[in-house]
Amino acid sequence: MKQILLITDGGSNVGESPVTAAAQAYAEGITVNVAGVVDEGTIGEYGATEIADIARAGGGISQIVTSRQLSKTVQMMTRQTVAGTIRQAVNQELRQLFGVNDVGALPPPKRGEVVKVMEEMEETMSLSVALLIDASASMKPKLHAVEEAIRDLTLSLQARTGRSQVSVFHFPGDSQYSYCVMDAGWHSNASNLGSLFGKIRMRGTTPTGPALLQVVDYIRETCGKIGKIELMDEPHASGGGSSEVRSDNVV
């Protein structure tokens, strides 16, 4: 499963619409989640609306939080999106195999078996998370909290059984022609992270849309273009026959 997690504190003001960019990401099998960070005052109606619209177009979720809440929120959003994707895939299988709309419609014994499979899949499926950080001038006081959130997320993903990897980008770049900069390529160990944002030159522009598209390009180049998210067969599924719930479908 591929995710982009955008961390920002306001609305975009340069380039393509970030909502359109998020929709393109989702069409390529990449979920886009958005964490809005606000410490003083409010994020503003425009910023709040855009954050919600980006997540909706990207098939993800959004939250507006303080810097203190950011680390837990980033971990929660990542895992909640994985669980939601698995639930959607399993429900699709159930409709095809048994003609029921969701897991809750199964008889209790079979429901318990399916829920167990879903929980195991949450821990074993491959997961790639690209973090895209708004480094415009207003975010400067919040970047320390962002670095902590990134390290905490990487540590939490290390505890999963399945393969997990994280990459980090910030925007805008160092010049008017550079929308986005990669701070760390795919890695799976928090100890590999140095000081991510120590040398950032803060700028006033916020090219969220172009930055999202650049991260989509990176994921496509390094992970391959995917039109759908594949959930591989689990060895823990119940035995054969028509009661077996396969997890090799796609959403």
C-alpha positions as CSV (number, residue, x, y, z in Angstrom):
1,M,0.0,0.0,0.0
2,K,1.3,3.5,-0.9
3,Q,0.5,6.6,1.1
4,I,1.4,10.3,0.9
5,L,1.0,12.1,4.3
6,L,0.9,15.9,3.8
7,I,1.7,18.1,6.8
8,T,0.9,21.7,6.3
9,D,-0.5,24.8,8.2
10,G,-2.3,26.6,5.4
11,G,-3.6,27.0,1.9
12,S,-1.6,26.6,-1.3
13,N,-0.8,29.6,-3.4
14,V,1.3,28.5,-6.4
15,G,0.8,26.1,-9.3
16,E,-1.8,23.3,-9.9
17,S,-4.7,22.7,-7.5
18,P,-3.6,20.3,-4.7
19,V,-7.1,18.8,-4.8
20,T,-6.5,17.8,-8.5
21,A,-3.0,16.5,-7.7
22,A,-4.5,14.4,-4.8
23,A,-7.1,12.9,-7.2
24,Q,-4.3,12.0,-9.6
25,A,-2.4,10.3,-6.8
26,Y,-5.5,8.3,-5.8
27,A,-6.1,7.2,-9.4
28,E,-2.6,5.7,-9.3
29,G,-3.3,3.8,-6.1
30,I,-1.7,6.3,-3.7
31,T,-3.8,7.4,-0.7
32,V,-3.3,11.0,0.4
33,N,-3.8,11.9,4.1
34,V,-3.4,15.5,5.4
35,A,-2.5,16.7,8.9
36,G,-3.1,20.4,9.4
37,V,-0.9,22.0,12.1
38,V,-2.0,25.0,14.1
39,D,-0.6,26.3,17.4
40,E,-1.9,29.9,17.7
41,G,-5.1,31.2,16.2
42,T,-6.8,29.1,13.5
43,I,-5.8,27.6,10.3
44,G,-8.4,29.7,8.5
45,E,-11.5,28.7,6.6
46,Y,-9.7,28.5,3.2
47,G,-6.9,26.4,4.7
48,A,-9.3,24.1,6.6
49,T,-11.5,23.6,3.5
50,E,-8.5,22.8,1.3
51,I,-7.1,20.3,3.7
52,A,-10.4,18.4,3.9
53,D,-10.8,18.6,0.1
54,I,-7.2,17.2,-0.6
55,A,-7.8,14.3,1.7
56,R,-11.2,13.6,0.2
57,A,-9.9,13.6,-3.4
58,G,-7.0,11.5,-2.3
59,G,-9.1,8.8,-0.7
60,G,-7.6,9.6,2.7
61,I,-8.5,11.3,6.0
62,S,-7.6,14.7,7.4
63,Q,-7.1,16.1,10.9
64,I,-6.3,19.6,12.2
65,V,-4.1,19.4,15.3
66,T,-1.5,21.3,17.5
67,S,2.2,20.5,17.3
68,R,1.9,18.6,20.5
69,Q,-0.7,16.2,19.0
70,L,1.0,15.8,15.7
71,S,3.1,12.6,16.4
72,K,0.1,10.5,17.6
73,T,-2.1,11.9,14.8
74,V,0.4,10.9,12.1
75,Q,0.6,7.3,13.4
76,M,-3.2,7.1,13.8
77,M,-3.9,8.3,10.3
78,T,-1.4,6.0,8.7
79,R,-2.8,2.9,10.5
80,Q,-6.4,3.9,10.1
81,T,-5.9,4.2,6.3
82,V,-4.4,0.8,6.1
83,A,-7.3,-0.7,8.1
84,G,-9.8,1.1,5.9
85,T,-8.3,-0.1,2.7
86,I,-8.3,-3.7,4.0
87,R,-11.9,-3.4,5.2
88,Q,-13.0,-2.1,1.8
89,A,-11.2,-5.0,0.0
90,V,-12.7,-7.6,2.3
91,N,-16.2,-6.2,2.0
92,Q,-15.8,-6.4,-1.8
93,E,-14.8,-10.0,-1.5
94,L,-17.8,-10.8,0.7
95,R,-20.2,-9.2,-1.7
96,Q,-18.8,-11.3,-4.5
97,L,-18.6,-14.6,-2.6
98,F,-21.6,-14.5,-0.2
99,G,-23.8,-11.5,-1.3
100,V,-23.4,-9.7,2.0
101,N,-22.5,-6.0,2.2
102,D,-19.9,-6.1,5.0
103,V,-18.2,-8.2,7.7
104,G,-20.9,-7.3,10.2
105,A,-23.5,-9.2,8.2
106,L,-21.7,-12.6,8.6
107,P,-22.7,-15.1,11.3
108,P,-20.7,-14.6,14.5
109,P,-18.3,-17.5,14.1
110,K,-17.4,-16.6,10.5
111,R,-17.2,-12.9,11.4
112,G,-14.6,-13.7,14.1
113,E,-12.5,-15.6,11.5
114,V,-12.6,-12.8,9.0
115,V,-11.8,-10.1,11.6
116,K,-8.8,-12.1,12.7
117,V,-7.6,-12.2,9.0
118,M,-8.1,-8.5,8.6
119,E,-6.1,-7.7,11.8
120,E,-3.2,-9.9,10.6
121,M,-3.2,-8.2,7.2
122,E,-2.9,-4.8,8.9
123,E,0.4,-5.9,10.3
124,T,1.8,-8.0,7.4
125,M,0.9,-6.0,4.2
126,S,3.7,-4.0,2.6
127,L,3.5,-0.2,3.4
128,S,5.2,2.8,1.8
129,V,4.6,6.2,3.3
130,A,6.0,9.4,1.7
131,L,5.8,12.4,4.1
132,L,5.4,15.8,2.4
133,I,6.2,18.7,4.7
134,D,5.1,22.3,4.2
135,A,8.3,24.3,4.9
136,S,6.9,27.7,4.1
137,A,7.8,30.6,6.5
138,S,4.8,30.1,8.8
139,M,5.8,26.5,9.5
140,K,9.3,27.3,10.9
141,P,8.3,27.1,14.6
142,K,6.6,23.7,14.0
143,L,9.4,21.9,12.2
144,H,10.9,20.4,15.4
145,A,7.6,18.8,16.2
146,V,7.4,17.6,12.6
147,E,10.8,15.9,12.8
148,E,9.8,14.2,16.1
149,A,6.6,13.0,14.4
150,I,8.5,11.5,11.5
151,R,10.9,9.6,13.8
152,D,8.0,8.3,15.9
153,L,6.2,7.1,12.8
154,T,9.3,5.3,11.5
155,L,9.8,3.6,14.9
156,S,6.1,2.5,15.0
157,L,6.3,1.1,11.5
158,Q,9.5,-0.8,12.4
159,A,7.3,-2.8,14.9
160,R,5.1,-4.1,12.1
161,T,5.7,-7.6,10.7
162,G,5.2,-6.5,7.1
163,R,7.7,-4.5,5.1
164,S,7.5,-0.8,5.8
165,Q,9.4,2.2,4.4
166,V,9.3,5.9,4.7
167,S,10.6,8.8,2.6
168,V,10.6,12.5,3.4
169,F,10.1,15.6,1.2
170,H,9.6,19.3,1.9
171,F,8.3,22.2,-0.1
172,P,8.9,24.7,-1.5
173,G,12.4,24.1,-2.9
174,D,15.4,26.4,-2.7
175,S,14.5,28.4,-5.8
176,Q,11.4,29.6,-7.6
177,Y,11.9,26.7,-10.1
178,S,12.1,24.0,-7.4
179,Y,8.7,23.0,-6.0
180,C,9.9,20.1,-3.8
181,V,13.1,18.7,-2.3
182,M,13.7,15.1,-1.2
183,D,15.2,15.0,2.3
184,A,15.4,11.2,2.7
185,G,14.7,8.4,0.2
186,W,13.0,5.2,1.1
187,H,14.3,3.8,4.5
188,S,12.9,1.6,7.2
189,N,15.1,2.5,10.2
190,A,14.6,5.6,12.2
191,S,18.4,5.6,13.1
192,N,19.1,6.4,9.4
193,L,17.4,9.8,9.8
194,G,19.8,12.7,10.3
195,S,18.7,16.3,10.9
196,L,16.1,16.6,8.2
197,F,15.3,20.3,8.2
198,G,18.4,22.1,9.7
199,K,19.4,23.8,6.4
200,I,16.0,24.7,5.0
201,R,15.7,28.2,3.5
202,M,12.2,29.2,4.5
203,R,10.2,30.8,1.6
204,G,6.8,32.4,1.5
205,T,5.2,30.4,-1.4
206,T,3.2,27.2,-0.8
207,P,3.2,25.1,-4.0
208,T,1.3,22.2,-2.5
209,G,-0.2,20.9,-5.8
210,P,3.1,20.8,-7.7
211,A,4.9,19.2,-4.7
212,L,2.2,16.5,-4.5
213,L,2.7,15.7,-8.2
214,Q,6.5,15.5,-7.7
215,V,6.1,13.0,-4.9
216,V,3.6,10.9,-7.0
217,D,6.3,10.8,-9.7
218,Y,8.9,9.6,-7.2
219,I,6.6,6.8,-6.0
220,R,5.8,5.8,-9.5
221,E,9.5,5.7,-10.4
222,T,10.6,3.8,-7.3
223,C,7.6,1.5,-6.7
224,G,6.1,1.2,-10.1
225,K,2.8,2.6,-11.4
226,I,-0.2,1.0,-9.8
227,G,-3.8,1.5,-10.7
228,K,-5.1,-0.5,-7.8
229,I,-3.8,-1.6,-4.3
230,E,-3.1,-5.3,-4.1
231,L,-3.8,-7.2,-0.9
232,M,-1.8,-10.4,-1.1
233,D,-3.1,-13.9,0.0
234,E,-2.6,-14.4,3.7
235,P,-1.4,-17.8,5.0
236,H,-3.6,-17.4,8.0
237,A,-7.0,-17.4,6.2
238,S,-9.4,-20.2,7.0
239,G,-9.2,-23.5,5.1
240,G,-10.7,-24.2,1.7
241,G,-14.2,-24.5,0.4
242,S,-16.7,-21.8,-0.3
243,S,-16.3,-20.4,3.3
244,E,-12.7,-19.2,2.6
245,V,-12.3,-15.5,2.4
246,R,-9.5,-14.7,-0.1
247,S,-7.6,-11.5,0.3
248,D,-6.1,-11.3,-3.2
249,N,-8.7,-8.9,-4.5
250,V,-8.0,-5.3,-5.3
251,V,-9.6,-2.0,-4.5
